Amino acid sequence: MAGSGVVTVYGNGALTETSKQQSPFAVKVGLAQMLRGGVIMDVVNAEQARIAEEAGACAVMALERVPADIRAQGGVARMSDPSLIKEIKQAVTIPVMAKARIGHFVEAQILEAIGIDYVDESEVLTVADEDNHINKHNFRIPFVCGCRNLGEALRRIREGAAMIRTKGEAGTGNIIEAVRHVRSVMGDIRVLRNMDEDEVFAFAKKIAAPYDLVMQTKQLGRLPVVQFAAGGVATPADAALMMQLGCDGVFVGSGVFKSGDPASRARAIVQAVTHYSDPDVLAEVSCGLGEAMVGINLNDAKVERYANRSE
Amino acid sequence: MTIGVLALQGSFNEHLKALRKLGVKGVEVRKAEQLEGIGALIIPGGESTAMAKLAEYLNLLPALRKFVKSGKPVWGTCAGLIFLADRADGQKEGGQELVGGIDCKVHRNYFGSQLDSFEVEIPIPVLVAQEGGPETFRGVFIRAPAVVEVGPEVQVLAECRVMPSPNQTNQETVSEKFQPQFPPPPDGKVVVIALRQGNILGTAFHPELTADTRWHSFFLKMLGESSDSSAVAEDSEGNKPKNPDLPVF
């Protein structure tokens, strides 16, 4: 069943033969489907990972610095120390993800070697290759990638991403960009669904996405992989907003552990994602969470836009 | 008769889709009161710790236990199987709450992490005898559990034999090199991947992720056995989709 699934692998021109054992696309997408309706939290140590697991997170993202600190401290942000990731992996039983720089396929190979569950090819880290993303077909480990619009999402899926998240604007605690990106993807899909099939060729060209994936999106009426929201989620209401806009789940980066009371906030966001369409429950879980993370106003031109780091 | 799907977290949409394909009404269950009025319950795949936590927040576990005890059909896939097992290994620190119902011991993430997830064609005679179709079922195992011990009342529907890796000495720690083999080799350890006790069905893999709806149809027939109501709608057999590998949403 080599190359089965949504995406066909063209040729065998892999740079390195990393896999003895094949991992079909359906298995890669499968884990993402298991994470649906859940919250994935950024953690920087084993203790935070355990708080996240206790709160009901469906996965954790192991990092050295959360995006808010990367913003504040500047410098080059790279893959985390593998020993830290291993330590976090040992502390919890839920899936562990880690970030690799865009285009840095060796970081991804290292992450695959230490046996984590998902790699996030992330614009939050400093970009390693301005032109190319990682060829994710070469890996057995599944990847999640960021997008701002439908074209970008489908380009990442063609490169082998088994899960898509909106980019939003990480580390700001400001939901505006995430809303913009989700609206853009969902809006384009709605346009596509009602489009005459003759027009899809030109549409695919316009959004610079592969025609077959555009057609598949039209047929499914949604992205062919699981789509999460990310970048700026700070409150239970933010998380429920993302779910009501049509996302399958939510990443929370700095929002939890940069707030006054991480454990209760984490728990509240988890509940908000499950009961996203029930305002009574949302009201109940939003009470008494202490201080939310300090946000950044994105009208300030000096704030660097991570989302624009890749196409 | 409506079928409830526990919609706390995980692949509940996929189950609802499969039920829709069979022409049966599925409803999302998030609160205890929603358990009343449904004829059967599916506990989907997902992260069992996250699902257990959410059930705990809502105080849903007593209601779930009551539902299981009532004898109405219940089916757990993957995380759902862990929920329905009486005992579990490989839990997070401090353990997790289980609903129980099947007299067995389940091991979480038995086959290892995501890199060890796989799909395989499983021969399941019981299913084929009742539902027809191909001899095997495409089982998708995502960080899947396995049942390591079963009680006397449990009917084993499918099992596989796993080979410990050669350099594995301690039998207690599960090697990530475990891979199921079909047909089972003569030596090696046998683990159960599909089982039934009374009206409770459990599968370690995810029938909701494949286009093959035979397991769902099998489960719906259990509903017919328990209440004589013929809730089973037309089986969509014969209209195989063109590409069975498309993810099912």
Contacts between the chains, C-beta under 8 A, distances in Angstrom:
chain1	res1	chain2	res2	distance
A	1	B	119	7.5
A	1	B	245	7.7
A	4	B	245	4.5
A	5	B	245	4.9
A	5	B	246	7.9
A	5	B	247	7.6
A	6	B	245	7.4
A	6	B	246	6.3
A	6	B	247	6.6
A	21	B	118	7.7
A	23	B	115	7.5
A	23	B	117	7.3
A	23	B	118	7.5
A	24	B	119	5.8
A	24	B	245	7.6
A	25	B	245	7.5
A	26	B	119	6.3
A	26	B	140	6.3
A	26	B	209	6.9
A	26	B	245	5.6
A	26	B	247	6.3
A	27	B	117	4.9
A	27	B	118	6.3
A	27	B	119	5.6
A	27	B	140	6.4
A	27	B	141	7.9
A	27	B	142	6.7
A	29	B	247	4.8
A	30	B	117	6.8
A	30	B	140	5.4
A	30	B	142	4.3
A	30	B	206	6.7
A	30	B	209	5.5
A	30	B	247	7.8
A	31	B	114	5.3
A	31	B	117	6.6
A	31	B	142	5.1
A	31	B	143	6.7
A	33	B	11	5.1
A	33	B	14	6.5
A	33	B	45	7.8
A	33	B	142	7.9
A	33	B	209	6.3
A	33	B	247	6.8
A	33	B	249	7.9
A	34	B	10	5.7
A	34	B	11	6.0
A	34	B	45	5.3
A	34	B	46	5.4
A	34	B	47	6.6
A	34	B	78	7.3
A	34	B	79	7.5
A	34	B	142	5.5
A	34	B	143	7.5
A	34	B	206	8.0
A	35	B	10	7.9
A	35	B	46	7.7
A	35	B	47	7.0
A	36	B	9	7.3
A	36	B	10	6.3
A	36	B	11	6.2
A	36	B	12	7.9
A	36	B	13	6.8
A	36	B	46	7.5
A	37	B	7	7.2
A	37	B	8	7.3
A	37	B	9	4.4
A	37	B	10	6.3
A	37	B	12	7.0
A	37	B	46	7.3
A	38	B	9	4.7
A	38	B	10	7.4
A	38	B	46	7.1
A	38	B	47	6.3
A	38	B	50	5.5
A	50	B	93	6.8
A	53	B	49	6.1
A	53	B	92	5.7
A	54	B	53	7.4
A	54	B	94	7.8
A	55	B	53	7.0
A	56	B	9	7.9
A	56	B	49	7.4
A	56	B	50	4.7
A	56	B	53	3.4
A	56	B	54	5.6
A	56	B	57	7.4
A	57	B	50	6.5
A	58	B	9	6.0
A	58	B	10	8.0
A	58	B	46	7.0
A	58	B	47	4.1
A	58	B	50	4.4
A	59	B	47	7.2
A	91	B	93	7.8
A	92	B	92	6.4
A	93	B	49	6.3
A	93	B	90	6.8
A	93	B	91	6.7
A	93	B	92	4.4
A	93	B	108	6.4
A	93	B	109	6.7
A	94	B	47	5.5
A	94	B	49	5.8
A	94	B	50	7.0
A	94	B	92	7.5
A	95	B	47	7.4
A	95	B	113	7.6
A	95	B	114	6.5
A	95	B	143	6.8
A	112	B	115	7.1
A	115	B	112	8.0
A	115	B	113	5.4
A	115	B	115	5.7
A	115	B	176	7.3
A	116	B	113	7.2
A	116	B	114	7.8
A	117	B	113	5.4
A	117	B	114	3.8
A	117	B	115	7.8
A	117	B	143	7.3
A	118	B	114	6.6
A	140	B	115	5.7
A	141	B	114	6.8
A	141	B	115	6.0
A	142	B	114	6.7
A	216	B	246	7.9
A	220	B	246	7.9
A	220	B	249	6.6
A	222	B	249	6.4
A	224	B	246	7.6
A	224	B	247	6.7
A	225	B	247	7.1
A	267	B	57	7.3
A	270	B	50	7.1
A	270	B	53	7.1
A	270	B	54	6.8
A	271	B	54	6.9
A	271	B	57	5.9
A	273	B	9	7.9
A	274	B	7	7.6
A	274	B	8	5.4
A	274	B	9	6.2
A	274	B	30	6.6
A	274	B	54	5.5
A	275	B	30	6.4
A	278	B	30	7.8
